[in-house]
Amino acid sequence: MTDAAKAKTQTLHGRAPKGSARQKTVASFRCVGCGALTNSPEQNFRCIACGDLLEIFYPTWTSADGRAHAPDPNVLKQTWLQRKVSRESADESGVWRFRELLPFGDDEKIISLREGNTPVYQLPRCARSAGMKRLFAKHQGMNPTGSFKDTGMTVAISVAAQNGFRWVACASTGNTSASMAAYAARGGLRCLVLIPEGRISWGKLAQSLDYGALTCQLRTDFDGCMRVLNEVMKQFPVYLLNSLNPYRIEGQKTAAIELLEQLDWQVPDHVIVPGGNLGNSSALGKAFLELRELGFVQSLPRISIIQAECANALVRTMQENGGKKLIPVQAETLATAIRIGNPASWKKAVRVLEATGGRCEQVSEAEIAIAKAEIGSDGVGCEPASAVTLAGLKKLVRNGFVKTNDHVVLVLTGHLLKDPEYTLKFHQGELFDPRDAQQEAKLRVHRRTPQVLDADASAVLKLLEQSGAA
Ligand code: F0G
């Protein structure tokens, strides 16, 4: 093979030839409020001029004379496919496989658990129940720690390590902390977790303990944990890993890139996402916008964001002032992952709704529980917060925003086993007040109560008979 051919093959596999590793993708930080630019953000990742959040942008992709440096979609689509057969650890990650669209060079050390690479499933039963011809789900709960957080965490933790931090920290409803704890352990960093006492699932708490985090259960809610963390950060040098860290958003973008690749770059009509602190909807929206800008695709999916009825800060903000000023709420929902009343990334999420023409909807606790059982009966399963997507889709179909033939992808954010207590209580009839007869009748259809029987074959056979087995 000639040297030129060798170099080409190596680049295709993402391994730059020795001595000529791919340069770091040029990136800078921009305030989403006042537009101020900076190259070195503050510890709290907020704009020093106005206090708003920062986002990463890539000046060479857009500036008139920088066009020449913009990545070539056709070359990259090929490169990313080729990496699927590579054994390099960066290539085996469904995040780092797309590293040309991240602010990293090939030389930089990364901390990875082979995150991403999550499946897209068809959900035939859920499609029927929502009145759709077909329905798809991108299951981000199939990440190494069981939630979408891993895709952002691998990037942000790698930055923390490169910058020499010894401690990382987050406030969490349980999934961010589980993910951070795992990646910190892999990278040899210490980590501080602040979670609301008694209000996160024990599965998520167990993960944080097992991965070795210093875990504090505070007598407050998520928003209270965030306030305390801000105070701690002023007095102790920790690296903040909540989703206001813009590197997390960059990593979470890759789920949208991977999804489009899985759909052979056919853009779906709708992508439906749960909304909590609103980092994920912001990240997916940013990815779709960048991919269109770079010419990977010509159109955008409408991104709709679904919240629980009593944790509906974005819904109220959109309804009551068209997204101009956040209306925080006192959040309450059994879908504890999205029990957030003061979402940090609300402004970024509003921009995504506006840019893509999506809707923001709210769903009730019973609607969430039924949707979750339906996703389960397609053999897929998810945690309660993820099920808001199906519950929200049903509303969007009913009000005509989504049409029966549309191509819709639900983003399932967490694994079924993240919150087994919720699932058990639902099927045992203990999640809701049984005195609400109308609600009870709707729930009963979806309930699959475990049967306690004597250790006797005839008892099991009788049950089979009653269940319609001929
Ligand atoms: N789904 C799951 C399973 C989550 O854990 C979260 C957020 C969301 C949806 C909402 O995503 O915040 O980006 O809008 N969990 C965070 C945590 C807040 O601390 O684990 P978002």
Residues whose N, C-alpha, C, O or C-beta is under 5 A from the ligand:
A	BS01	F0G	A171 S172 T173 G174 N175 T176 S177 P274 G275 G276 N277 L278 G279 N280 S281 A337 A385 S386 T413 G414
